[in-house]
Amino acid sequence: LMAKTRILRAYSGVRPLVASDDDPSGRNVSRGIVLFDHAERDGLEGFITSTGGKLMTYRLMAE
């Protein structure tokens, strides 16, 4: 049984993995940090996406 307690904090995360278009099976999914410069890809100046990596590196990616 669970007693009534005060919840101090909750935490969850998502681990985004980057797959290659050349590998539809997903076997070679990158677990490293990948940067997408949308100025080069999509013509959107000043917009960069940082994705991949491990959940524990979220702060490093943000900085």
mmCIF file of the N, C-alpha and C atoms, coordinates in Angstrom:
data_MODEL
# 
_entry.id   MODEL 
# 
loop_
_atom_site.group_PDB 
_atom_site.id 
_atom_site.type_symbol 
_atom_site.label_atom_id 
_atom_site.label_alt_id 
_atom_site.label_comp_id 
_atom_site.label_asym_id 
_atom_site.label_entity_id 
_atom_site.label_seq_id 
_atom_site.pdbx_PDB_ins_code 
_atom_site.Cartn_x 
_atom_site.Cartn_y 
_atom_site.Cartn_z 
_atom_site.occupancy 
_atom_site.B_iso_or_equiv 
_atom_site.pdbx_formal_charge 
_atom_site.auth_seq_id 
_atom_site.auth_comp_id 
_atom_site.auth_asym_id 
_atom_site.auth_atom_id 
_atom_site.pdbx_PDB_model_num 
ATOM 1   N N  . LEU A 1 1  ? 0.822  -1.185 0.000   1.00 0.00 ? 1  LEU A N  1 
ATOM 2   C CA . LEU A 1 1  ? 0.000  0.000  0.000   1.00 0.00 ? 1  LEU A CA 1 
ATOM 3   C C  . LEU A 1 1  ? 0.866  1.248  0.000   1.00 0.00 ? 1  LEU A C  1 
ATOM 4   N N  . MET A 1 2  ? 0.367  2.259  -0.637  1.00 0.00 ? 2  MET A N  1 
ATOM 5   C CA . MET A 1 2  ? 1.086  3.530  -0.660  1.00 0.00 ? 2  MET A CA 1 
ATOM 6   C C  . MET A 1 2  ? 0.466  4.475  0.360   1.00 0.00 ? 2  MET A C  1 
ATOM 7   N N  . ALA A 1 3  ? 1.304  5.078  1.132   1.00 0.00 ? 3  ALA A N  1 
ATOM 8   C CA . ALA A 1 3  ? 0.832  6.064  2.102   1.00 0.00 ? 3  ALA A CA 1 
ATOM 9   C C  . ALA A 1 3  ? 0.725  7.418  1.418   1.00 0.00 ? 3  ALA A C  1 
ATOM 10  N N  . LYS A 1 4  ? -0.082 8.287  1.982   1.00 0.00 ? 4  LYS A N  1 
ATOM 11  C CA . LYS A 1 4  ? -0.168 9.644  1.451   1.00 0.00 ? 4  LYS A CA 1 
ATOM 12  C C  . LYS A 1 4  ? 1.116  10.372 1.821   1.00 0.00 ? 4  LYS A C  1 
ATOM 13  N N  . THR A 1 5  ? 1.809  10.838 0.806   1.00 0.00 ? 5  THR A N  1 
ATOM 14  C CA . THR A 1 5  ? 3.048  11.577 1.015   1.00 0.00 ? 5  THR A CA 1 
ATOM 15  C C  . THR A 1 5  ? 3.071  12.798 0.114   1.00 0.00 ? 5  THR A C  1 
ATOM 16  N N  . ARG A 1 6  ? 3.922  13.710 0.464   1.00 0.00 ? 6  ARG A N  1 
ATOM 17  C CA . ARG A 1 6  ? 4.098  14.914 -0.344  1.00 0.00 ? 6  ARG A CA 1 
ATOM 18  C C  . ARG A 1 6  ? 5.130  14.637 -1.434  1.00 0.00 ? 6  ARG A C  1 
ATOM 19  N N  . ILE A 1 7  ? 4.775  14.876 -2.677  1.00 0.00 ? 7  ILE A N  1 
ATOM 20  C CA . ILE A 1 7  ? 5.710  14.677 -3.782  1.00 0.00 ? 7  ILE A CA 1 
ATOM 21  C C  . ILE A 1 7  ? 6.603  15.905 -3.880  1.00 0.00 ? 7  ILE A C  1 
ATOM 22  N N  . LEU A 1 8  ? 7.909  15.701 -3.801  1.00 0.00 ? 8  LEU A N  1 
ATOM 23  C CA . LEU A 1 8  ? 8.856  16.813 -3.859  1.00 0.00 ? 8  LEU A CA 1 
ATOM 24  C C  . LEU A 1 8  ? 9.189  17.207 -5.288  1.00 0.00 ? 8  LEU A C  1 
ATOM 25  N N  . ARG A 1 9  ? 9.362  16.231 -6.152  1.00 0.00 ? 9  ARG A N  1 
ATOM 26  C CA . ARG A 1 9  ? 9.670  16.527 -7.553  1.00 0.00 ? 9  ARG A CA 1 
ATOM 27  C C  . ARG A 1 9  ? 9.448  15.278 -8.390  1.00 0.00 ? 9  ARG A C  1 
ATOM 28  N N  . ALA A 1 10 ? 9.261  15.497 -9.655  1.00 0.00 ? 10 ALA A N  1 
ATOM 29  C CA . ALA A 1 10 ? 9.124  14.404 -10.617 1.00 0.00 ? 10 ALA A CA 1 
ATOM 30  C C  . ALA A 1 10 ? 10.070 14.692 -11.774 1.00 0.00 ? 10 ALA A C  1 
ATOM 31  N N  . TYR A 1 11 ? 10.556 13.661 -12.413 1.00 0.00 ? 11 TYR A N  1 
ATOM 32  C CA . TYR A 1 11 ? 11.536 13.827 -13.471 1.00 0.00 ? 11 TYR A CA 1 
ATOM 33  C C  . TYR A 1 11 ? 11.264 12.801 -14.563 1.00 0.00 ? 11 TYR A C  1 
ATOM 34  N N  . SER A 1 12 ? 11.361 13.223 -15.781 1.00 0.00 ? 12 SER A N  1 
ATOM 35  C CA . SER A 1 12 ? 11.266 12.293 -16.903 1.00 0.00 ? 12 SER A CA 1 
ATOM 36  C C  . SER A 1 12 ? 12.082 12.857 -18.053 1.00 0.00 ? 12 SER A C  1 
ATOM 37  N N  . GLY A 1 13 ? 12.365 12.039 -19.019 1.00 0.00 ? 13 GLY A N  1 
ATOM 38  C CA . GLY A 1 13 ? 13.140 12.512 -20.159 1.00 0.00 ? 13 GLY A CA 1 
ATOM 39  C C  . GLY A 1 13 ? 12.880 11.667 -21.388 1.00 0.00 ? 13 GLY A C  1 
ATOM 40  N N  . VAL A 1 14 ? 13.318 12.193 -22.501 1.00 0.00 ? 14 VAL A N  1 
ATOM 41  C CA . VAL A 1 14 ? 13.198 11.508 -23.783 1.00 0.00 ? 14 VAL A CA 1 
ATOM 42  C C  . VAL A 1 14 ? 14.597 11.371 -24.353 1.00 0.00 ? 14 VAL A C  1 
ATOM 43  N N  . ARG A 1 15 ? 14.897 10.233 -24.896 1.00 0.00 ? 15 ARG A N  1 
ATOM 44  C CA . ARG A 1 15 ? 16.207 10.030 -25.503 1.00 0.00 ? 15 ARG A CA 1 
ATOM 45  C C  . ARG A 1 15 ? 16.048 10.048 -27.014 1.00 0.00 ? 15 ARG A C  1 
ATOM 46  N N  . PRO A 1 16 ? 16.310 11.195 -27.630 1.00 0.00 ? 16 PRO A N  1 
ATOM 47  C CA . PRO A 1 16 ? 16.166 11.273 -29.084 1.00 0.00 ? 16 PRO A CA 1 
ATOM 48  C C  . PRO A 1 16 ? 17.369 10.642 -29.782 1.00 0.00 ? 16 PRO A C  1 
ATOM 49  N N  . LEU A 1 17 ? 17.111 9.718  -30.674 1.00 0.00 ? 17 LEU A N  1 
ATOM 50  C CA . LEU A 1 17 ? 18.167 9.083  -31.452 1.00 0.00 ? 17 LEU A CA 1 
ATOM 51  C C  . LEU A 1 17 ? 18.044 9.529  -32.899 1.00 0.00 ? 17 LEU A C  1 
ATOM 52  N N  . VAL A 1 18 ? 19.176 9.654  -33.567 1.00 0.00 ? 18 VAL A N  1 
ATOM 53  C CA . VAL A 1 18 ? 19.195 10.148 -34.942 1.00 0.00 ? 18 VAL A CA 1 
ATOM 54  C C  . VAL A 1 18 ? 19.506 8.993  -35.884 1.00 0.00 ? 18 VAL A C  1 
ATOM 55  N N  . ALA A 1 19 ? 18.574 8.717  -36.794 1.00 0.00 ? 19 ALA A N  1 
ATOM 56  C CA . ALA A 1 19 ? 18.754 7.644  -37.769 1.00 0.00 ? 19 ALA A CA 1 
ATOM 57  C C  . ALA A 1 19 ? 19.166 8.238  -39.110 1.00 0.00 ? 19 ALA A C  1 
ATOM 58  N N  . SER A 1 20 ? 19.892 7.470  -39.862 1.00 0.00 ? 20 SER A N  1 
ATOM 59  C CA . SER A 1 20 ? 20.321 7.877  -41.193 1.00 0.00 ? 20 SER A CA 1 
ATOM 60  C C  . SER A 1 20 ? 19.267 7.478  -42.218 1.00 0.00 ? 20 SER A C  1 
ATOM 61  N N  . ASP A 1 21 ? 19.090 8.314  -43.229 1.00 0.00 ? 21 ASP A N  1 
ATOM 62  C CA . ASP A 1 21 ? 18.170 7.972  -44.320 1.00 0.00 ? 21 ASP A CA 1 
ATOM 63  C C  . ASP A 1 21 ? 18.661 6.751  -45.094 1.00 0.00 ? 21 ASP A C  1 
ATOM 64  N N  . ASP A 1 22 ? 19.978 6.492  -45.015 1.00 0.00 ? 22 ASP A N  1 
ATOM 65  C CA . ASP A 1 22 ? 20.573 5.365  -45.732 1.00 0.00 ? 22 ASP A CA 1 
ATOM 66  C C  . ASP A 1 22 ? 20.366 4.036  -45.010 1.00 0.00 ? 22 ASP A C  1 
ATOM 67  N N  . ASP A 1 23 ? 19.833 4.072  -43.778 1.00 0.00 ? 23 ASP A N  1 
ATOM 68  C CA . ASP A 1 23 ? 19.676 2.862  -42.970 1.00 0.00 ? 23 ASP A CA 1 
ATOM 69  C C  . ASP A 1 23 ? 18.243 2.746  -42.458 1.00 0.00 ? 23 ASP A C  1 
ATOM 70  N N  . PRO A 1 24 ? 17.308 2.299  -43.295 1.00 0.00 ? 24 PRO A N  1 
ATOM 71  C CA . PRO A 1 24 ? 15.907 2.220  -42.869 1.00 0.00 ? 24 PRO A CA 1 
ATOM 72  C C  . PRO A 1 24 ? 15.667 1.223  -41.736 1.00 0.00 ? 24 PRO A C  1 
ATOM 73  N N  . SER A 1 25 ? 16.587 0.268  -41.522 1.00 0.00 ? 25 SER A N  1 
ATOM 74  C CA . SER A 1 25 ? 16.407 -0.721 -40.455 1.00 0.00 ? 25 SER A CA 1 
ATOM 75  C C  . SER A 1 25 ? 16.648 -0.109 -39.078 1.00 0.00 ? 25 SER A C  1 
ATOM 76  N N  . GLY A 1 26 ? 17.407 0.994  -39.025 1.00 0.00 ? 26 GLY A N  1 
ATOM 77  C CA . GLY A 1 26 ? 17.694 1.631  -37.745 1.00 0.00 ? 26 GLY A CA 1 
ATOM 78  C C  . GLY A 1 26 ? 18.810 0.973  -36.958 1.00 0.00 ? 26 GLY A C  1 
ATOM 79  N N  . ARG A 1 27 ? 19.527 0.045  -37.570 1.00 0.00 ? 27 ARG A N  1 
ATOM 80  C CA . ARG A 1 27 ? 20.594 -0.661 -36.852 1.00 0.00 ? 27 ARG A CA 1 
ATOM 81  C C  . ARG A 1 27 ? 21.797 0.230  -36.535 1.00 0.00 ? 27 ARG A C  1 
ATOM 82  N N  . ASN A 1 28 ? 22.008 1.255  -37.328 1.00 0.00 ? 28 ASN A N  1 
ATOM 83  C CA . ASN A 1 28 ? 23.161 2.132  -37.120 1.00 0.00 ? 28 ASN A CA 1 
ATOM 84  C C  . ASN A 1 28 ? 22.739 3.493  -36.579 1.00 0.00 ? 28 ASN A C  1 
ATOM 85  N N  . VAL A 1 29 ? 21.800 3.493  -35.656 1.00 0.00 ? 29 VAL A N  1 
ATOM 86  C CA . VAL A 1 29 ? 21.308 4.738  -35.069 1.00 0.00 ? 29 VAL A CA 1 
ATOM 87  C C  . VAL A 1 29 ? 22.434 5.407  -34.296 1.00 0.00 ? 29 VAL A C  1 
ATOM 88  N N  . SER A 1 30 ? 22.596 6.709  -34.507 1.00 0.00 ? 30 SER A N  1 
ATOM 89  C CA . SER A 1 30 ? 23.645 7.458  -33.824 1.00 0.00 ? 30 SER A CA 1 
ATOM 90  C C  . SER A 1 30 ? 23.241 7.733  -32.384 1.00 0.00 ? 30 SER A C  1 
ATOM 91  N N  . ARG A 1 31 ? 24.129 7.426  -31.451 1.00 0.00 ? 31 ARG A N  1 
ATOM 92  C CA . ARG A 1 31 ? 23.900 7.751  -30.058 1.00 0.00 ? 31 ARG A CA 1 
ATOM 93  C C  . ARG A 1 31 ? 24.766 8.932  -29.628 1.00 0.00 ? 31 ARG A C  1 
ATOM 94  N N  . GLY A 1 32 ? 25.431 9.538  -30.604 1.00 0.00 ? 32 GLY A N  1 
ATOM 95  C CA . GLY A 1 32 ? 26.228 10.728 -30.334 1.00 0.00 ? 32 GLY A CA 1 
ATOM 96  C C  . GLY A 1 32 ? 25.371 11.975 -30.480 1.00 0.00 ? 32 GLY A C  1 
ATOM 97  N N  . ILE A 1 33 ? 25.921 13.105 -30.089 1.00 0.00 ? 33 ILE A N  1 
ATOM 98  C CA . ILE A 1 33 ? 25.225 14.383 -30.223 1.00 0.00 ? 33 ILE A CA 1 
ATOM 99  C C  . ILE A 1 33 ? 25.364 14.857 -31.665 1.00 0.00 ? 33 ILE A C  1 
ATOM 100 N N  . VAL A 1 34 ? 24.247 15.231 -32.280 1.00 0.00 ? 34 VAL A N  1 
ATOM 101 C CA . VAL A 1 34 ? 24.233 15.683 -33.668 1.00 0.00 ? 34 VAL A CA 1 
ATOM 102 C C  . VAL A 1 34 ? 23.661 17.089 -33.708 1.00 0.00 ? 34 VAL A C  1 
ATOM 103 N N  . LEU A 1 35 ? 24.330 17.983 -34.428 1.00 0.00 ? 35 LEU A N  1 
ATOM 104 C CA . LEU A 1 35 ? 23.848 19.351 -34.607 1.00 0.00 ? 35 LEU A CA 1 
ATOM 105 C C  . LEU A 1 35 ? 23.356 19.530 -36.031 1.00 0.00 ? 35 LEU A C  1 
ATOM 106 N N  . PHE A 1 36 ? 22.176 20.123 -36.168 1.00 0.00 ? 36 PHE A N  1 
ATOM 107 C CA . PHE A 1 36 ? 21.629 20.450 -37.480 1.00 0.00 ? 36 PHE A CA 1 
ATOM 108 C C  . PHE A 1 36 ? 21.562 21.965 -37.596 1.00 0.00 ? 36 PHE A C  1 
ATOM 109 N N  . ASP A 1 37 ? 22.253 22.521 -38.584 1.00 0.00 ? 37 ASP A N  1 
ATOM 110 C CA . ASP A 1 37 ? 22.183 23.954 -38.866 1.00 0.00 ? 37 ASP A CA 1 
ATOM 111 C C  . ASP A 1 37 ? 21.091 24.141 -39.913 1.00 0.00 ? 37 ASP A C  1 
ATOM 112 N N  . HIS A 1 38 ? 19.966 24.681 -39.494 1.00 0.00 ? 38 HIS A N  1 
ATOM 113 C CA . HIS A 1 38 ? 18.824 24.800 -40.394 1.00 0.00 ? 38 HIS A CA 1 
ATOM 114 C C  . HIS A 1 38 ? 19.013 25.889 -41.453 1.00 0.00 ? 38 HIS A C  1 
ATOM 115 N N  . ALA A 1 39 ? 20.030 26.739 -41.298 1.00 0.00 ? 39 ALA A N  1 
ATOM 116 C CA . ALA A 1 39 ? 20.339 27.703 -42.355 1.00 0.00 ? 39 ALA A CA 1 
ATOM 117 C C  . ALA A 1 39 ? 20.806 26.945 -43.595 1.00 0.00 ? 39 ALA A C  1 
ATOM 118 N N  . GLU A 1 40 ? 21.641 25.927 -43.376 1.00 0.00 ? 40 GLU A N  1 
ATOM 119 C CA . GLU A 1 40 ? 22.143 25.124 -44.489 1.00 0.00 ? 40 GLU A CA 1 
ATOM 120 C C  . GLU A 1 40 ? 21.076 24.165 -45.017 1.00 0.00 ? 40 GLU A C  1 
ATOM 121 N N  . ARG A 1 41 ? 20.348 23.527 -44.109 1.00 0.00 ? 41 ARG A N  1 
ATOM 122 C CA . ARG A 1 41 ? 19.357 22.512 -44.502 1.00 0.00 ? 41 ARG A CA 1 
ATOM 123 C C  . ARG A 1 41 ? 18.076 23.101 -45.064 1.00 0.00 ? 41 ARG A C  1 
ATOM 124 N N  . ASP A 1 42 ? 17.553 24.146 -44.379 1.00 0.00 ? 42 ASP A N  1 
ATOM 125 C CA . ASP A 1 42 ? 16.200 24.613 -44.666 1.00 0.00 ? 42 ASP A CA 1 
ATOM 126 C C  . ASP A 1 42 ? 16.091 26.100 -44.963 1.00 0.00 ? 42 ASP A C  1 
ATOM 127 N N  . GLY A 1 43 ? 17.225 26.809 -44.958 1.00 0.00 ? 43 GLY A N  1 
ATOM 128 C CA . GLY A 1 43 ? 17.192 28.245 -45.209 1.00 0.00 ? 43 GLY A CA 1 
ATOM 129 C C  . GLY A 1 43 ? 16.683 29.062 -44.030 1.00 0.00 ? 43 GLY A C  1 
ATOM 130 N N  . LEU A 1 44 ? 16.705 28.495 -42.821 1.00 0.00 ? 44 LEU A N  1 
ATOM 131 C CA . LEU A 1 44 ? 16.247 29.197 -41.615 1.00 0.00 ? 44 LEU A CA 1 
ATOM 132 C C  . LEU A 1 44 ? 17.456 29.708 -40.836 1.00 0.00 ? 44 LEU A C  1 
ATOM 133 N N  . GLU A 1 45 ? 17.782 30.970 -40.990 1.00 0.00 ? 45 GLU A N  1 
ATOM 134 C CA . GLU A 1 45 ? 18.933 31.559 -40.304 1.00 0.00 ? 45 GLU A CA 1 
ATOM 135 C C  . GLU A 1 45 ? 18.713 31.592 -38.796 1.00 0.00 ? 45 GLU A C  1 
ATOM 136 N N  . GLY A 1 46 ? 19.765 31.275 -38.034 1.00 0.00 ? 46 GLY A N  1 
ATOM 137 C CA . GLY A 1 46 ? 19.722 31.385 -36.577 1.00 0.00 ? 46 GLY A CA 1 
ATOM 138 C C  . GLY A 1 46 ? 18.972 30.267 -35.876 1.00 0.00 ? 46 GLY A C  1 
ATOM 139 N N  . PHE A 1 47 ? 18.671 29.176 -36.578 1.00 0.00 ? 47 PHE A N  1 
ATOM 140 C CA . PHE A 1 47 ? 17.936 28.064 -35.971 1.00 0.00 ? 47 PHE A CA 1 
ATOM 141 C C  . PHE A 1 47 ? 18.802 26.822 -36.034 1.00 0.00 ? 47 PHE A C  1 
ATOM 142 N N  . ILE A 1 48 ? 19.167 26.278 -34.865 1.00 0.00 ? 48 ILE A N  1 
ATOM 143 C CA . ILE A 1 48 ? 20.027 25.103 -34.778 1.00 0.00 ? 48 ILE A CA 1 
ATOM 144 C C  . ILE A 1 48 ? 19.343 24.075 -33.886 1.00 0.00 ? 48 ILE A C  1 
ATOM 145 N N  . THR A 1 49 ? 19.386 22.812 -34.274 1.00 0.00 ? 49 THR A N  1 
ATOM 146 C CA . THR A 1 49 ? 18.843 21.727 -33.464 1.00 0.00 ? 49 THR A CA 1 
ATOM 147 C C  . THR A 1 49 ? 19.987 20.874 -32.951 1.00 0.00 ? 49 THR A C  1 
ATOM 148 N N  . SER A 1 50 ? 20.004 20.619 -31.652 1.00 0.00 ? 50 SER A N  1 
ATOM 149 C CA . SER A 1 50 ? 20.950 19.709 -31.023 1.00 0.00 ? 50 SER A CA 1 
ATOM 150 C C  . SER A 1 50 ? 20.155 18.499 -30.567 1.00 0.00 ? 50 SER A C  1 
ATOM 151 N N  . THR A 1 51 ? 20.516 17.317 -31.053 1.00 0.00 ? 51 THR A N  1 
ATOM 152 C CA . THR A 1 51 ? 19.743 16.123 -30.723 1.00 0.00 ? 51 THR A CA 1 
ATOM 153 C C  . THR A 1 51 ? 20.668 14.927 -30.573 1.00 0.00 ? 51 THR A C  1 
ATOM 154 N N  . GLY A 1 52 ? 20.119 13.828 -30.123 1.00 0.00 ? 52 GLY A N  1 
ATOM 155 C CA . GLY A 1 52 ? 20.904 12.624 -29.903 1.00 0.00 ? 52 GLY A CA 1 
ATOM 156 C C  . GLY A 1 52 ? 21.534 12.640 -28.528 1.00 0.00 ? 52 GLY A C  1 
ATOM 157 N N  . GLY A 1 53 ? 22.573 11.860 -28.362 1.00 0.00 ? 53 GLY A N  1 
ATOM 158 C CA . GLY A 1 53 ? 23.258 11.806 -27.076 1.00 0.00 ? 53 GLY A CA 1 
ATOM 159 C C  . GLY A 1 53 ? 22.482 11.003 -26.044 1.00 0.00 ? 53 GLY A C  1 
ATOM 160 N N  . LYS A 1 54 ? 22.977 11.041 -24.830 1.00 0.00 ? 54 LYS A N  1 
ATOM 161 C CA . LYS A 1 54 ? 22.333 10.344 -23.727 1.00 0.00 ? 54 LYS A CA 1 
ATOM 162 C C  . LYS A 1 54 ? 21.606 11.353 -22.860 1.00 0.00 ? 54 LYS A C  1 
ATOM 163 N N  . LEU A 1 55 ? 20.616 10.896 -22.142 1.00 0.00 ? 55 LEU A N  1 
ATOM 164 C CA . LEU A 1 55 ? 19.844 11.771 -21.277 1.00 0.00 ? 55 LEU A CA 1 
ATOM 165 C C  . LEU A 1 55 ? 20.739 12.467 -20.255 1.00 0.00 ? 55 LEU A C  1 
ATOM 166 N N  . MET A 1 56 ? 21.787 11.808 -19.817 1.00 0.00 ? 56 MET A N  1 
ATOM 167 C CA . MET A 1 56 ? 22.676 12.397 -18.812 1.00 0.00 ? 56 MET A CA 1 
ATOM 168 C C  . MET A 1 56 ? 23.479 13.578 -19.364 1.00 0.00 ? 56 MET A C  1 
ATOM 169 N N  . THR A 1 57 ? 23.537 13.744 -20.681 1.00 0.00 ? 57 THR A N  1 
ATOM 170 C CA . THR A 1 57 ? 24.309 14.842 -21.266 1.00 0.00 ? 57 THR A CA 1 
ATOM 171 C C  . THR A 1 57 ? 23.429 16.022 -21.660 1.00 0.00 ? 57 THR A C  1 
ATOM 172 N N  . TYR A 1 58 ? 22.181 16.050 -21.182 1.00 0.00 ? 58 TYR A N  1 
ATOM 173 C CA . TYR A 1 58 ? 21.257 17.122 -21.593 1.00 0.00 ? 58 TYR A CA 1 
ATOM 174 C C  . TYR A 1 58 ? 21.800 18.498 -21.256 1.00 0.00 ? 58 TYR A C  1 
ATOM 175 N N  . ARG A 1 59 ? 22.447 18.642 -20.103 1.00 0.00 ? 59 ARG A N  1 
ATOM 176 C CA . ARG A 1 59 ? 22.953 19.961 -19.713 1.00 0.00 ? 59 ARG A CA 1 
ATOM 177 C C  . ARG A 1 59 ? 24.111 20.385 -20.614 1.00 0.00 ? 59 ARG A C  1 
ATOM 178 N N  . LEU A 1 60 ? 24.994 19.461 -20.928 1.00 0.00 ? 60 LEU A N  1 
ATOM 179 C CA . LEU A 1 60 ? 26.100 19.749 -21.842 1.00 0.00 ? 60 LEU A CA 1 
ATOM 180 C C  . LEU A 1 60 ? 25.564 20.189 -23.196 1.00 0.00 ? 60 LEU A C  1 
ATOM 181 N N  . MET A 1 61 ? 24.536 19.512 -23.684 1.00 0.00 ? 61 MET A N  1 
ATOM 182 C CA . MET A 1 61 ? 23.943 19.880 -24.967 1.00 0.00 ? 61 MET A CA 1 
ATOM 183 C C  . MET A 1 61 ? 23.323 21.273 -24.901 1.00 0.00 ? 61 MET A C  1 
ATOM 184 N N  . ALA A 1 62 ? 22.687 21.597 -23.790 1.00 0.00 ? 62 ALA A N  1 
ATOM 185 C CA . ALA A 1 62 ? 22.021 22.893 -23.650 1.00 0.00 ? 62 ALA A CA 1 
ATOM 186 C C  . ALA A 1 62 ? 23.020 24.036 -23.572 1.00 0.00 ? 62 ALA A C  1 
ATOM 187 N N  . GLU A 1 63 ? 24.161 23.783 -22.960 1.00 0.00 ? 63 GLU A N  1 
ATOM 188 C CA . GLU A 1 63 ? 25.169 24.840 -22.818 1.00 0.00 ? 63 GLU A CA 1 
ATOM 189 C C  . GLU A 1 63 ? 25.925 25.025 -24.108 1.00 0.00 ? 63 GLU A C  1 
# 
